[in-house]
Every structure is written in C-alpha cells, then in structure tokens.
Amino acid sequence: MIIVGELINASRKKIRNEIKEKNYDEIARVAKEQLANGADFIDVNAGIFVGQEEDYLKWLVKTVQENTDAPCCIDTPDPTALEAAIKVHKGSPMLNSISLESERYEKMIPVLRGTDMKVIALCMSDEGMPYTTSDRMKIADKLVNNLVQNNVKIENIFVDPLVQPIGSGDNLGVEFLNAVEQIHKEFEGIHTICGMSNISFGIPKRKFANQVFMIMAITKGLDSAIMNPNDRRMMANIIAAEMLAGKDQFCEKYMNAYREGIFDLENKQPEKA
C-alpha cells in the first residue's frame, strides 16, 4: 500500500495556523511523524491562502524535504502554484490532482505532459460526481487514455474513483469497490487511490467504518490511500489485509511489522491529531 500522509493540509485548523505563521519546527515534526509511521508521500496543501498559495506551497515543500527523504504530493488546482512548487522539489513529486473537468484538465495537462511526475486522476467531469461503477469507468477510461497520450506513464497514474459518504446512498460503497476492481482489470500496471475517510462522513464511529472499508477495498485491488498514517490501527489493518489478499510474499511485511510491534496496539501511545 502506497500511503500519502494527509495531515499537512491548510483546511485543518491547527495546521492552518502553523502554515500561516510559517512554524518550521511544527510542520517538520508533522512531516517526520507521518514518515516514521509509514507514509510514502507527504501531502502539502495551502489552498485556503488565496493570493499567497504559491509562496506557502514552496515553503511547505522545502520544509518537508529538509526534514524527510519523502517526496511531496502537491495538492493544488492552481498550475502556477504547482509549477513553483515543482521548481523547489527534489526528485519527482505527485500531483493531487487532475480531473476531466475542462478548466482543471486544460490547466494541468501542460504541466504534466512528458514528465515523470506521479498524478492522481480524479473521476470527476463537467457532468459532476459519478455515482455508479459505469459512470466512474467512463471518466477513468477517458482520463487515463488522455494522460497516456500526453506521455504520462501508466505506472505513474493513480486513479481515484471517488469515495462518497455512505449516508448519501446505500450502494455508494459497493459502486466504488466495483470500480476499483474494474480499473485494475482494464489498465494493467495502474494504481488506484482514494480519500478513505469520506465514506464515513456524517455517521458515528467513523474510524471503525473507515478501517473496515479499507480492508474491503484492498481485497478489490486498492493499492494507495490518502490518509492519516498516525492511525496505528488502520496501518495494522492494512498490513494484515494485504497479507490475506495475497499481496505480501511469504508474509514478509506482516512478520516484519510483528517484530516491530505494529500490532501491539494496546501498548502504544494515543495517536496525535
């Protein structure tokens, strides 16, 4: 499972204040903690700072990479801010995200064309959010083919079939899961990704629902997630689920996690917000 650590996001009140004040030590701490707990990419988002996003985004990339060896997932719909962040980024980042929404697609595709960047391809179009597996597949097919035609490698594409709150429709979870499975069948070598916590919006015991849904998604082929890697129970569940789904040769990752005490959840300190 490829984990994109979601915590350095200006939509979170505490982080918003730390970004606004350019609190280097606190942003560095959050980045290092996510990496230590299993993040492969560190998401950086400064989208709420209208007119200042470019400056804050560059600062976030520099701060994260001065304190970790992780690449960033640059979370912006603004191509100018994206290009500025890419210039200060060491190595190849991930873009969060491109979609089939005309304005967004036309702005982002020139930045992506022919690069080695990873990209989250969000199943959204000018017609709005997809609700069925078929709707998702129509968007995914166009988006993936357009990206490949623009010299984006298939293995660098992370399709997000869009998790929607289960409270909005009984079949939304099933339709997402079926789309994940179908995408992997249709496009060999591609990745799927999602913001898992969206499934539980508006219902109680959200973490429990998220954890169960993650296990279900792994059995369908989900291999990436935008999430909080400091959620130790979720991380433990992912390791166990991947082993049971046949994605852990000789149970190597599971056994390493056991030796490192990953499954000893009762003796761990509570996760930090």
N, C-alpha and C positions, 0 to 999 in steps of 0.2 A: 504493500500500500504506500503510495506517494502522498505524504502529508504536507499540506500548505497551512502553516500556522496563521491563524486569523486575527490574532489579538492586537496587532498594531494598526488599528483602524480608527480614524477620527470620529466615526459615528458612535464610538464608545465614550461615554462622558469623561471618565478618568483619563483615558488615553488622549482625548481631545485637548484637555488642559496641558498634558505633558508635551504634546506636539506644539501647541501654541506658545508655550514658554521655552521650547527647544531644550527640554530637560534631557540632556545627553545621557546621564547615568541611568535614568529610569527606562528610557527607550532601549538602551543597551542591555539592561537587566531582563526586560521582557523578551528581547530577541534571543539572548543566551539561554534563558529558561526554556523557551519553546524548542530551540535546537537540542538542548540536553534531553528533552522529553520525547524526541523523535521526529521533529519537523524536518522536512527536506527542503522546503522553500519557506521564506518568511514574507507574508503578505504585508505590503505597505500601502496605506490609503490616507490621503489628506484632502479628500474631495469636498469637505464642507467649507474649506477655506477659499472661498471664491476670490479670484484675483491674486491669491498667494499660493495656490496649489503647487505650481511649478517649483517655487523656492522650497516649500516644506517637503515636497516629494524627493527632491535632490538631497536634502538634509537627512531624510529618513534612510534613503539608500546608503549614503555614506556612513551613517551611524551604525546601521545593521552590519554592513560589511567590514567596518573597522573592528567589530567585536565578535563576529562569527565568520565561518567559512561557507555560510549558506548563500545561495543565490536568492534574489528577491522575486516575489510575484508582484508586479507593479500594477496596482489596482486603480485605473483611471479611464474615463471615457474621452479624455482630452489628449489628442495626438501631440500637441505642443508640449504638454507636461510629460507625456510618455517619452518623447524624443530627448527631452532634457534629462530625464532620469536615466535613460539608457546610456547617455554620454558619460555619466559618472559611475555606472555599474561595471563591476569587474566580472567578466565572463558573460554567459548568456542568461538573461532573465526570463521570466514567464510574464505574459500579458494577461491581465484579468480585466476586460475580456473583449471579444469581438462577437457580433451577432449579425443576423440578416436584416436588422433594422437599417434602412437605407443610409440614413445620415451617419450612423455609427460605423457601418461597414465601409463606406466610401472614405471616411476619415482615417480609419485604422489600416486598411489593406496596403496603402503605400509604405507605411512604417514597417509592416511585417514582410513584405514581398522579398523573397530570396534570402532572408536572414535565417539564423539558426535558433531564433527565439522559440520558446515553448508558448503556446497560446491556448487559452480557454475559449472554446467555441460554444457560446450560449445559445440554446434553442429558443430564440425569440425572433420574431419577424415583425414587419409593419402591421400584420394582422393581429398582433398581440400574443398573449401567452398560449402555448399549446396545452390541451387538456387530455388528449388521447395519445396512445403509442403511435398511431398513424400520423397524427399532427407533428409529433416530435421527429419522426423519421423523415418526413418531407423536408423539414427545416435542416436536419442534420445532413441529409444527402446533398442538398444544395450548398450548404456551408462548407462541408468537408471538401467537396469537389472544387469549389471556388478557391479554397485555400491551397489545395494541391496544384491547381492550375497556376497559382501565383508563387509556385516554388517553395511552399511550406511543406516540410517533410511530414509524412503521415504519423510518424512516431513522435512528432512534436505537437500534435493536436490532441487536446483534452476536451472531449465533447461533454457539455453539461446539459443533460436532458431536462433540467429544471425541476427541482423538488418543490411541491406546493403543499400548503397546510392540509393535513388530512381532514381537519374540521370543515373544509370548504367542499369536500366531496368524498364519498366513501371509497371511490375507485382510484383516487389520485395517486395513492402509494403504489398500487398494482400497476397502473399505467406507466409510472416512472420506472419501476423494476423491469417491466417487459421491454421498455425502450433501451435500458442499459444492455440487456441480453441481446437484443436485436442489433444494436450498434456494433457490438463486438463480433457478431456473426457477419455483418455486412462489410466491415472495414478492418481487415487484418492488420494488426500492429498498432491500432489506435488506442488511446486511453479514454476512460470516462471519469468524470469528476462531478462533485456537487457540493452545495452547502447543506449538509445533512440536517442541521438543526431546524431548517424551515418546515420540516414535516410536522413538528410538534407545536407550532405556533398556535397559541390560544387554548391549549389543553394542559391539565395539571401533570406533574411528574414528567416534565419534558425530557430530562436526561435519560430516564428509563426508556421512553419511547424512541429517542434518538439511537440509543445503544442497540435496541432490538432491530430497528430498521437498518442500521449499518450492517448487522450480521446478514439480514435478508439480502441486502444489496450486494454484498461480497459474493454470495452464492450465485448471483446473476452475472458477475464479472466486474463489478465496480473495482477499480484499482487505484483511485485517487480520491482525496476529500479535502475540502476547505473546512478546517475545524480547529478546536482548541486542543493541542497536544498535551496540555497540562491536565486534561481529564483522564486520570490514570485508569479508571475502569473501562472507558471507551478504548483506550490504547491496548489494554489487555485483551478485551473482547476481539479487537481487530486481529491481533496475533493468533488467537485461538481459532477464530473463524477462517482465516486464510489457511491455516494448517488443515482444518477439517474439510475445506473446499479443494484440497489438493494443490495449493499454491505455495507450499513450504516443503521443499525436497528434503526427505529424511528427517522432517520435523526440526530442522536445524535452528530456524529462528525461534521456534517455540521453546526449545531446550535452552538456547542462549538467554531468552527472556526469563525463563525459570531460574537459571543460575544467577541472574542479575536481580532477582527479587521482584520482577514486574508484577507477578501475580499475588504477591503478599500485600494485598490492598489494605488490610486491617491495620497494618503497622506503619502505613505511610501517613505523612502529614497531609492535612486537607489541601486541596489544590488552591492556588491563588487566583484571584479574579483577573 
